[in-house]
Amino acid sequence: MTRERLAAMYGVDVVYHPAPGVEQRVPADSVVAVLASLGVDASTDRAVRDALAAAEQRRTHALLPPCTVVRAPRGGAGPSLRAALPDLPEGTRLTVRTAAGEELPDPPRTPGRYALRAAAPDGRTAHGDLVVAPARLPGPPGRTFGFMAQLYSVLSSRSWGMGDLGDLADLAAWSGRTLGAGFLQINPLHAAVPGRPTDPSPYRPSSRRFPDPVYLRIEEVPEYAYLPAEAREEADRLLRRAAALRDNVLLKDALIDRDAVWELKSAALELLRTVPLSPGRRAAYADFLAAQGQALDDHATWSALAELHGPDWHSWPAGLRDPRSPQVARARGAHLDRVDFHCWLAWLTDTQLGAAQRAAREAGMPVGIVHDLAVGVHPGGSDAWAMQDVLAAGMSVGAPPDAFNARGQDWGLPPWRPDALAATGYAPYRDLVARLLRHAGGLRMDHVMGLFRLWWVPEGRLPTDGAYVRYDAEAMLGLLALEAYEAGAVVIGEDLGTVEPGVREELADRGVLGTSVLWFERDYSGADADRRPLPPAAWRESCLATATTHDLPSTAARLTGEHVELRHRLGLLTRPLAEEQAADGAEVAEWIALLGRLGLLPEGTGDEEAVVKAVHRFLARTPARMVGVWLPDGVGDRRPQNLPGTSDEYPNWRLPVAGPDGVPLTLEQLASSRRLHDLAEEVRGALARDARGRRAAP
């Protein structure tokens, strides 16, 4: 029990519930390992007693935490600071100052950052940050629809073998102006771990703080126009090779090859690097460097060292494994040009990201680009190297066993240390969110439940031997809300799968939208046999409603059952094919029957395109604030972008958007697709009719 008390003090759960009514204890050695990664020795009874005593002493002595996060009330007086700081000695005086140094007579009502000071009667004083989070995020203005796409998969006639930031701006401008789309949600654009082959998954990046320059549109870098003659000839050769690479994907059914794309783009960027920046561009670059500070210096240094020593910092010479070591400082100086090269790449990418969001807003999108924040980073990458002090060594994020996966999951991503985050005033987390919102109208948070708790798997153990570690959700949500509030952005949480009771309600109360996928929305209040499709009026309002995601079959594949056949070919089924097909067919039939009863299928069920429209008419009839259309659904694409449970068996993250026949389609062809236009018009029209109906209602 003493060890359990110690675990509870550090937010480590010693039991979990793999199914309703089922309780499973975490192995004792796993609890010890998790506590060790938090800097707590729980290996013996004496060590546990000493750790408890030390924790109690710290709690008694500390007046203020480094950062106190409170929520602004919806009306009336300011937030209660003493309620947020329950352990203050009697008679302690609290003082709040603004960033300008002005002392406030009352607790602040306005969301923002403040300085907090505590003075105890015994003479002790303490300083910390005070964050007042907004009571609630407002969400998008009205109801809106938009597209969801994996940017690399949307190639135009100008792409270098994969979709880029020029394509992003063009897709946003076209869909906003022509189709009335209100947002464009894309995959994470985080910097990937370099190497051959590069891991194509956007959800296991080297850095979440900086975007990947592989998405640059080379010709839109201003210095491209001023290449001298010899460099221009080389650039033209690279352009011809890029055209061949693009045609190989579009015309010869090849996969998207990021390594080949980066080989060409990096060569072109080396040429552009020789063109001097104009005075104005030089000043803008200097401002960018000053604003990005230590984080960019670390990322660029890691990138330069990775060119010399490989992409996993654990294998580097010992002196280079610590980003604050004298050896790293000397290496940075010795390779300053390469460090600056990677800083320059980050700047170029940042400017094109900004241009894409401006294009979206100028096209009339009320939200614009919705960026995606992956749940973690590669353990050998840039962020893991630079932030070793706030990431848990020897731990990996995953998922516990459940009804769908008895073996659990290990995602290979080191988690935040909640104690270390708190000790820094959550600075790394705040900085990360702010960077993602820099050029965004919205932010999708992958596995948003991780703001409350994450499943930690000790290195060398099975995912079944992990444990949940809890975070200060009040602080994590409050800081997220403040950054989104200041950026004027919406937040969408990916809350699919196992979600702890109360989490969805808390997110909704904060104004964080959830994610509702049609096929999962059933009535779970009764027995299993009664879990029928949820009618549209019963859906939650606080969500992004969609028919599918990048991890699920396209709507066409779901309706035709092709996704079952694909999983059968790859050996992924857990039941006989005929049994899987029967169950899948029955599920689809239930939904189609509901669509028919609601009058959403006037064309009948014989036309696949009509049923896809009916599915989206249904989504528009729900009260969801945002309706997402998976871009490949608009052209009848059959293939999922990612098939969970596969690696080499399926070309995850490497497929261009294609039509029903599997033939890739360019962005220009998407823009002229009658099928895509018709689907978008159906959704837009349904939302408009709903808005008129709401205005006319008494």
C-alpha positions in Angstrom: 0.0 0.0 0.0 2.9 2.4 0.7 4.2 1.9 -2.9 0.6 2.5 -4.2 0.5 5.8 -2.2 3.8 6.9 -3.7 2.5 5.9 -7.2 -0.6 8.0 -6.6 1.4 11.0 -5.6 3.2 10.9 -9.0 0.0 10.2 -10.9 0.8 6.5 -11.7 -2.3 4.3 -11.7 -1.7 0.8 -10.3 -5.0 -0.6 -11.8 -6.8 -0.1 -15.1 -10.0 -1.3 -16.7 -9.6 -3.1 -20.1 -13.3 -3.5 -20.3 -16.4 -2.2 -18.4 -16.5 -3.8 -15.0 -13.1 -5.5 -15.4 -10.2 -4.4 -13.3 -6.6 -5.3 -14.0 -3.6 -4.6 -11.7 -0.4 -3.3 -13.2 2.6 -5.6 -12.5 4.6 -4.3 -9.5 7.9 -4.2 -11.5 6.2 -2.0 -14.1 5.1 0.4 -11.4 8.7 0.5 -10.1 10.1 1.1 -13.6 7.6 3.9 -14.3 8.4 5.6 -11.0 12.2 5.3 -11.8 11.6 7.1 -15.1 10.2 9.9 -13.0 13.3 10.0 -10.9 11.7 8.1 -8.0 13.3 5.0 -6.4 10.6 2.6 -5.4 12.8 -0.6 -5.6 12.7 -1.4 -1.9 10.5 -0.6 1.1 13.0 1.7 2.5 13.4 3.6 -0.8 9.7 4.0 -1.0 9.5 5.4 2.6 12.4 7.8 1.8 10.7 8.9 -1.5 7.4 9.6 0.3 9.1 11.6 3.0 11.0 13.7 0.4 7.8 14.3 -1.6 5.9 15.4 1.5 8.7 17.8 2.5 8.7 19.4 -1.0 5.0 19.8 -0.9 5.1 21.4 2.6 7.9 23.8 1.8 6.8 25.0 -1.6 4.6 28.1 -1.6 3.9 28.3 -5.3 4.3 26.0 -8.2 6.3 27.4 -11.2 3.0 27.8 -13.1 -0.6 28.1 -11.7 -3.3 27.7 -14.3 -6.9 28.8 -13.5 -10.0 29.1 -15.6 -11.7 32.5 -16.1 -15.3 32.3 -14.8 -18.1 32.8 -17.3 -19.2 35.9 -15.4 -18.8 37.7 -12.1 -15.6 38.0 -10.1 -12.2 36.8 -11.1 -11.0 33.2 -10.6 -10.3 32.1 -7.0 -6.5 31.8 -6.7 -6.7 30.3 -3.2 -8.9 27.5 -4.4 -6.2 26.7 -6.9 -3.5 26.9 -4.2 -5.1 25.0 -1.3 -1.9 24.4 0.6 -1.0 28.0 1.3 -0.3 28.8 4.9 -2.9 31.0 6.7 -2.3 34.7 6.2 -0.2 34.3 2.9 -0.5 37.4 0.7 -0.9 36.9 -3.0 0.1 39.6 -5.5 -0.7 39.6 -9.3 1.0 41.7 -11.8 0.6 42.2 -15.5 3.4 41.7 -18.1 3.9 45.5 -17.9 4.5 45.3 -14.1 1.1 46.8 -13.0 -0.2 45.3 -9.8 -3.8 44.2 -10.0 -6.2 44.9 -7.0 -8.3 41.8 -7.8 -7.7 38.4 -9.5 -7.6 39.0 -13.2 -10.7 38.3 -15.3 -9.0 38.6 -18.7 -7.4 35.5 -20.2 -3.6 35.9 -20.4 -0.3 35.4 -18.6 0.5 37.2 -15.3 3.2 37.2 -12.6 2.2 35.7 -9.3 3.9 36.4 -5.9 3.2 34.8 -2.6 4.5 36.1 0.8 3.9 33.9 3.8 3.8 35.1 7.4 7.0 33.2 8.3 8.9 35.3 5.8 9.0 32.9 2.9 8.3 34.3 -0.6 7.9 32.7 -4.0 7.3 33.8 -7.5 5.6 32.0 -10.4 3.6 32.4 -13.5 -0.2 32.7 -13.4 -2.1 31.7 -16.5 -5.8 32.6 -16.8 -7.4 30.4 -19.4 -10.5 31.4 -21.2 -13.7 30.0 -19.8 -14.6 28.4 -23.1 -13.3 28.5 -26.7 -15.9 29.9 -29.1 -15.5 27.4 -31.9 -16.0 28.2 -35.6 -18.5 30.9 -36.5 -21.7 29.0 -37.4 -21.6 25.5 -38.9 -19.1 24.9 -41.6 -17.8 22.1 -43.8 -14.4 21.4 -45.1 -12.0 18.9 -46.6 -9.6 16.5 -44.8 -6.5 15.5 -46.8 -3.1 14.1 -46.5 -1.1 16.9 -48.2 1.6 14.6 -49.6 -1.1 12.7 -51.5 -2.5 15.7 -53.3 -0.1 16.3 -56.3 -0.5 19.0 -58.8 1.1 19.4 -62.2 3.7 21.5 -60.5 4.6 19.1 -57.6 8.0 17.5 -57.3 6.6 14.0 -56.7 4.4 14.7 -53.7 2.0 17.4 -52.5 3.6 20.6 -51.2 2.9 23.9 -49.6 2.2 25.5 -52.9 -0.5 22.8 -53.5 -1.8 23.4 -50.0 -2.3 27.1 -50.7 -3.9 26.3 -54.1 -6.2 23.6 -52.6 -7.3 26.0 -49.9 -7.9 28.9 -52.3 -9.9 26.8 -54.8 -12.0 24.9 -52.2 -12.8 28.1 -50.3 -13.7 30.3 -53.3 -15.3 27.7 -55.5 -17.0 25.2 -53.1 -17.5 27.4 -50.1 -15.3 25.2 -47.8 -14.7 26.7 -44.4 -11.6 24.7 -43.5 -8.9 22.3 -44.8 -7.6 19.8 -42.3 -4.3 18.2 -43.1 -1.8 15.6 -41.8 1.0 16.6 -39.4 3.7 18.5 -41.3 6.3 17.8 -38.6 9.9 17.4 -39.5 10.7 13.7 -40.3 13.7 11.7 -39.1 16.2 11.9 -42.0 17.6 8.7 -43.5 17.0 6.2 -46.3 14.4 5.0 -46.2 12.7 7.8 -44.2 9.8 6.7 -42.1 6.8 8.0 -44.1 4.5 8.1 -41.1 3.7 11.8 -40.2 2.9 10.6 -36.7 6.4 9.6 -35.6 8.4 12.7 -36.5 11.8 14.0 -35.5 10.4 17.3 -34.3 6.8 18.5 -33.7 8.1 22.0 -33.2 9.3 22.6 -36.8 7.8 21.7 -40.2 9.4 19.4 -42.7 11.2 21.3 -45.6 10.3 18.4 -48.0 7.0 20.3 -48.3 8.6 23.4 -49.7 7.5 24.6 -53.2 11.0 25.3 -54.6 9.9 27.7 -57.3 8.1 29.9 -54.8 11.3 30.7 -52.8 12.0 34.3 -54.0 15.7 33.6 -54.5 14.8 31.1 -57.2 14.2 33.9 -59.7 17.7 35.3 -59.2 19.8 32.1 -59.8 22.8 32.9 -61.9 23.1 31.2 -65.3 25.1 28.1 -64.4 22.9 27.5 -61.3 19.8 28.0 -63.4 20.9 25.3 -65.8 21.4 22.9 -62.9 18.0 23.9 -61.4 16.4 23.2 -64.8 17.9 19.8 -64.8 16.4 19.2 -61.3 13.1 20.4 -62.6 13.1 17.9 -65.4 14.0 15.1 -62.9 11.2 16.3 -60.6 8.7 16.2 -63.5 9.8 12.6 -64.3 9.4 11.7 -60.6 5.9 13.3 -60.5 4.9 11.5 -63.7 6.1 8.2 -62.3 3.6 8.6 -59.5 0.7 9.9 -61.6 1.1 8.0 -64.8 3.0 4.8 -63.9 1.3 3.9 -60.6 4.5 4.3 -58.5 4.4 5.1 -54.8 5.2 8.5 -53.4 9.0 8.5 -52.6 9.9 11.1 -50.1 13.6 10.3 -50.2 13.7 10.8 -54.0 11.7 14.1 -53.6 14.1 15.3 -50.9 17.2 14.4 -52.9 16.0 16.7 -55.6 14.7 19.5 -53.4 17.8 19.5 -51.1 20.0 19.8 -54.2 17.9 22.7 -55.4 18.0 24.4 -52.0 21.8 24.2 -52.0 21.7 26.2 -55.2 19.2 28.7 -53.8 21.5 29.1 -50.7 24.1 30.7 -52.9 21.8 33.6 -53.8 22.2 36.5 -51.3 19.1 37.6 -49.5 17.9 41.1 -50.2 18.1 43.6 -47.3 14.4 43.2 -46.5 14.6 39.4 -46.7 17.7 39.4 -44.6 16.0 41.5 -41.9 13.0 39.2 -42.0 15.2 36.2 -41.5 17.0 37.8 -38.6 13.7 38.5 -36.9 12.7 34.9 -37.4 15.9 33.7 -35.8 15.4 36.0 -32.8 11.8 34.9 -32.3 12.5 31.2 -32.5 15.5 31.3 -30.1 17.0 28.2 -28.5 14.4 25.8 -29.9 15.4 26.5 -33.5 19.1 26.5 -32.6 18.7 23.1 -31.0 16.7 21.7 -34.0 19.2 23.0 -36.6 22.2 21.8 -34.5 20.7 18.3 -34.3 20.0 18.3 -38.1 23.6 19.3 -38.8 25.0 16.6 -36.4 22.6 14.0 -37.9 24.3 14.7 -41.3 27.6 13.7 -39.7 26.7 11.0 -37.3 23.4 9.5 -38.3 19.7 10.2 -37.4 19.7 8.5 -33.9 21.5 10.7 -31.3 21.8 7.7 -29.0 24.6 6.3 -31.3 26.5 9.6 -31.5 29.8 10.2 -29.7 29.1 10.4 -26.0 29.9 14.1 -25.7 27.3 15.0 -28.4 24.4 13.3 -26.7 23.8 16.2 -24.3 22.6 19.3 -26.2 24.1 21.5 -23.5 27.5 20.0 -23.4 30.8 21.8 -24.3 31.3 19.3 -27.2 28.0 20.3 -28.8 28.8 24.0 -28.4 32.2 23.4 -30.2 30.5 21.2 -32.9 27.9 23.9 -33.5 30.7 26.5 -34.0 32.6 24.2 -36.3 29.6 23.5 -38.5 27.9 26.9 -38.2 27.2 27.1 -41.9 25.2 23.8 -41.8 23.4 24.9 -38.7 22.4 28.1 -40.4 21.3 26.1 -43.5 18.8 24.2 -41.4 17.6 27.5 -39.7 17.1 28.9 -43.2 15.1 25.9 -44.2 12.8 26.3 -41.2 12.3 30.0 -42.2 11.5 29.2 -45.8 9.0 26.6 -44.7 7.4 28.9 -42.1 6.9 31.6 -44.7 5.1 29.2 -47.1 2.9 27.9 -44.3 1.9 31.5 -43.6 1.1 32.0 -47.2 -1.1 29.0 -47.3 -3.1 30.2 -44.3 -3.5 33.7 -45.9 -4.7 32.1 -49.1 -7.3 30.1 -47.1 -8.6 33.2 -45.3 -8.6 35.4 -48.4 -10.7 32.7 -50.0 -13.4 33.3 -47.4 -12.6 30.3 -45.1 -13.8 31.2 -41.6 -11.3 28.8 -40.1 -8.6 28.0 -42.8 -5.9 25.4 -42.4 -6.3 23.0 -39.5 -2.9 21.6 -38.6 -2.4 18.2 -36.8 -0.4 17.7 -33.7 1.0 14.1 -33.4 0.9 12.5 -29.9 4.7 12.2 -29.7 8.1 12.1 -31.4 10.7 9.6 -32.5 13.0 8.7 -29.6 16.1 9.2 -31.8 15.0 12.5 -33.3 15.5 16.2 -32.8 13.0 16.9 -30.0 13.9 13.8 -28.0 17.6 15.0 -28.1 16.8 18.6 -27.2 14.2 17.9 -24.5 15.6 15.0 -22.6 14.9 16.8 -19.4 11.1 16.7 -19.9 10.7 13.3 -21.7 10.6 10.1 -19.8 13.7 7.9 -20.7 13.0 4.2 -21.1 9.3 4.7 -21.6 7.1 4.5 -24.7 3.5 5.7 -25.2 1.0 3.1 -26.3 -2.4 1.7 -25.4 -3.5 -1.0 -23.0 -5.3 -4.2 -24.0 -8.9 -3.8 -24.8 -11.8 -5.6 -26.6 -10.3 -4.9 -30.0 -6.6 -5.6 -29.3 -5.8 -8.1 -26.5 -2.0 -7.5 -26.9 -2.1 -3.7 -26.3 -0.1 -1.3 -28.4 3.4 0.3 -28.2 3.8 3.3 -30.4 7.5 3.9 -29.7 7.1 7.5 -28.6 8.7 8.9 -25.4 6.0 10.6 -23.2 6.2 14.0 -21.5 7.2 13.7 -17.8 4.3 15.4 -16.0 6.6 16.4 -13.0 9.3 17.9 -15.3 6.7 19.8 -17.3 5.2 21.3 -14.2 8.7 22.2 -12.9 9.3 24.2 -16.1 5.9 26.0 -15.9 4.9 23.8 -18.9 7.1 26.0 -21.1 8.0 23.2 -23.7 4.3 22.3 -24.1 3.2 25.9 -24.3 5.9 26.6 -26.9 4.9 23.6 -28.9 1.2 24.5 -29.1 2.1 28.2 -29.9 4.3 27.1 -32.8 1.6 24.9 -34.3 -0.9 27.7 -34.1 1.4 30.2 -35.7 -0.1 29.8 -39.1 -3.3 27.9 -38.4 -7.0 28.5 -38.1 -7.4 25.3 -36.1 -5.5 22.5 -34.4 -6.4 18.8 -34.4 -4.8 17.0 -31.4 -4.1 13.4 -32.0 -5.2 11.2 -29.1 -6.4 14.2 -27.1 -7.0 11.9 -24.1 -3.3 12.2 -23.6 -3.9 15.6 -21.9 -5.4 13.6 -19.1 -3.4 10.3 -19.0 -1.1 8.2 -21.2 -0.3 4.5 -21.2 3.4 4.2 -20.5 5.2 1.0 -21.6 8.6 0.4 -19.9 11.4 -0.4 -22.4 11.8 -4.2 -22.9 8.3 -5.0 -21.6 5.1 -5.9 -23.5 2.4 -3.3 -23.9 0.2 -5.4 -21.6 2.7 -4.5 -18.8 2.3 -0.8 -19.0 0.6 1.7 -16.7 -1.5 4.8 -17.0 0.3 8.0 -15.9 -1.8 11.0 -15.2 -1.2 14.6 -16.2 -2.6 17.9 -14.8 -5.5 18.2 -17.2 -6.5 21.5 -15.8 -3.0 22.9 -16.7 -2.7 21.1 -20.0 -6.2 22.1 -21.2 -5.9 25.6 -19.8 -2.7 26.3 -21.6 -4.0 24.8 -24.8 -7.1 26.9 -24.6 -5.2 30.1 -23.9 -2.9 29.6 -26.9 -5.9 28.8 -29.2 -7.8 31.8 -27.7 -4.9 34.2 -28.5 -4.5 32.7 -32.0 -8.2 32.8 -32.7 -8.1 29.1 -33.6 -10.5 26.2 -33.1 -9.3 23.0 -31.4 -10.4 19.5 -32.5 -9.6 16.6 -30.3 -9.2 13.1 -31.7 -11.2 11.3 -29.0 -11.8 7.9 -30.7 -11.2 4.6 -29.0 -10.9 4.1 -25.2 -11.9 7.3 -23.5 -12.0 7.7 -19.7 -15.5 8.7 -18.4 -15.8 12.5 -18.1 -13.1 13.3 -20.6 -15.5 14.1 -23.5 -17.7 16.1 -21.2 -14.7 18.2 -19.9 -13.5 18.8 -23.5 -16.9 19.9 -24.6 -17.2 22.3 -21.6 -13.9 23.9 -22.6 -15.1 24.3 -26.2 -12.7 21.7 -27.6 -14.5 19.8 -30.3 -14.4 16.0 -30.4 -14.3 13.7 -33.4 -17.4 11.7 -34.4 -17.0 9.1 -37.2 -20.3 7.8 -38.7 -19.6 4.1 -38.4 -18.8 4.3 -34.7 -21.8 6.5 -33.7 -24.2 4.0 -32.1 -26.5 4.0 -29.1 -24.4 2.4 -26.4 -26.9 3.0 -23.6 -28.5 -0.5 -23.9 -27.5 -4.1 -24.5 -25.0 -5.0 -27.2 -27.8 -6.2 -29.4 -29.6 -2.8 -29.3 -26.6 -0.7 -30.3 -28.3 0.7 -33.4 -26.9 3.6 -35.5 -27.3 6.9 -33.7 -29.9 9.1 -35.4 -28.5 12.5 -36.5 -30.4 14.5 -33.8 -28.7 12.5 -31.1 -25.2 13.3 -32.2 -23.2 15.8 -30.1 -22.9 19.4 -31.3 -19.4 19.8 -30.1 -17.6 17.8 -32.7 -16.1 17.4 -36.2 -18.5 14.9 -37.9 -17.0 12.8 -40.6 -17.5 9.5 -42.5 -13.9 8.3 -42.2 -10.3 9.2 -41.3 -6.8 8.5 -42.6 -6.7 5.3 -40.5 -10.1 3.9 -41.8 -11.5 2.7 -45.1 -12.8 5.2 -47.5 -16.5 5.4 -47.7 -16.6 3.7 -51.1 -14.5 0.8 -49.8 -16.7 0.6 -46.7 -19.9 0.5 -48.8 -18.6 -2.1 -51.2 -16.9 -4.3 -48.6 -13.5 -3.9 -50.4 -11.8 -3.1 -47.1 -12.6 -6.5 -45.8 -11.1 -8.2 -48.9 -8.0 -6.0 -48.5 -7.5 -7.1 -44.9 -8.1 -10.7 -45.9 -5.4 -10.6 -48.6 -3.0 -9.2 -46.0 -3.9 -11.8 -43.3 -5.3 -9.3 -40.9 -8.7 -10.8 -40.3 -9.3 -12.6 -36.9 -12.4 -14.4 -38.3 -13.1 -16.4 -41.5 -13.6 -14.1 -44.5 -17.3 -15.1 -45.0 -18.0 -14.3 -41.3 -16.3 -10.9 -41.6 -18.1 -10.1 -44.8 -21.5 -11.0 -43.3 -20.9 -8.9 -40.2 -19.6 -5.9 -42.3 -22.5 -6.2 -44.7 -25.1 -6.2 -41.9 -23.5 -3.1 -40.4 -23.6 -1.2 -43.7 -27.1 -2.4 -44.3 -28.2 -0.9 -40.9 -26.8 2.5 -41.9 -28.3 2.4 -45.4 -31.7 1.5 -43.9 -31.5 4.5 -41.6 -30.5 6.8 -44.5 -33.6 5.5 -46.3 -36.0 6.0 -43.4 -34.7 9.6 -43.1 -35.4 10.3 -46.7 -31.7 10.9 -47.5 -31.5 8.3 -50.3 -34.0 9.4 -53.0 -31.8 8.0 -55.7 -32.0 4.5 -54.2 -29.2 2.2 -53.1 -28.0 0.9 -56.5 -25.7 3.9 -57.1 -22.6 4.0 -55.0 -22.0 7.7 -55.6 -25.6 8.4 -54.4 -25.0 6.5 -51.2 -21.8 8.4 -50.5 -23.9 11.6 -50.9 -26.5 10.3 -48.6 -23.9 9.6 -45.9 -22.8 13.2 -46.1 -26.3 14.5 -46.1 -26.7 12.6 -42.9 -23.6 14.2 -41.4 -24.9 17.7 -42.4 -28.2 16.9 -40.6 -26.4 16.3 -37.3 -25.8 19.3 -35.0 -22.0 19.0 -35.4 -20.3 22.4 -35.6 -17.9 21.1 -38.3 -18.5 18.5 -41.1 -15.4 17.0 -42.6 -15.3 15.5 -46.1 -12.4 13.1 -46.6 -11.1 14.4 -49.9 -10.6 11.0 -51.5 -14.3 10.3 -50.7 -15.1 13.1 -53.2 -13.7 11.1 -56.1 -14.5 7.5 -55.0 -11.0 6.5 -53.9 -11.0 2.9 -52.6 -7.6 2.8 -50.8 -6.9 3.8 -47.2 -3.9 6.1 -46.6 -2.9 4.0 -43.6 -3.8 0.4 -42.7 -3.2 -0.1 -39.0 -1.4 -3.3 -38.2 0.8 -3.2 -41.3 4.2 -1.9 -42.2 5.8 -3.3 -45.3 2.7 -5.3 -46.2 0.8 -2.1 -47.3 2.1 1.2 -48.8 1.0 3.3 -45.8 1.4 7.1 -46.2 2.6 6.8 -49.8 -0.5 6.8 -52.0 -1.7 9.7 -54.1 -5.4 10.4 -54.2 -7.0 8.3 -56.9 -10.3 7.7 -58.6 -12.4 4.5 -58.2 -10.2 2.8 -60.8 -7.1 3.4 -58.7 -5.7 5.9 -61.3 -4.1 8.9 -59.5 -5.7 12.3 -59.9 -3.9 15.6 -60.0 -5.0 18.6 -58.0 -6.2 20.1 -61.3 -8.3 17.0 -62.0 -9.7 17.1 -58.5 -10.7 20.7 -59.1 -12.6 19.7 -62.3 -14.2 16.6 -60.8 -18.0 16.6 -61.3 -18.3 14.0 -58.5 -16.4 16.1 -56.0 -18.3 19.3 -56.9 -21.6 17.5 -56.5 -20.7 16.1 -53.1 -19.5 19.4 -51.8 -22.7 21.1 -53.1 -24.8 18.5 -51.3 -23.1 19.2 -48.0 -23.0 23.0 -48.4 -26.7 23.0 -49.4 -27.7 20.8 -46.5 -25.9 23.1 -44.0 -27.5 26.2 -45.6 -30.9 24.6 -45.3 -30.2 23.7 -41.7 -29.1 27.3 -41.0 -32.3 28.7 -42.6 -34.4 26.3 -40.6 -32.8 27.3 -37.3 -33.4 31.0 -38.1 -37.0 30.3 -38.9 -37.6 28.2 -35.8 -39.7 30.1 -33.1 
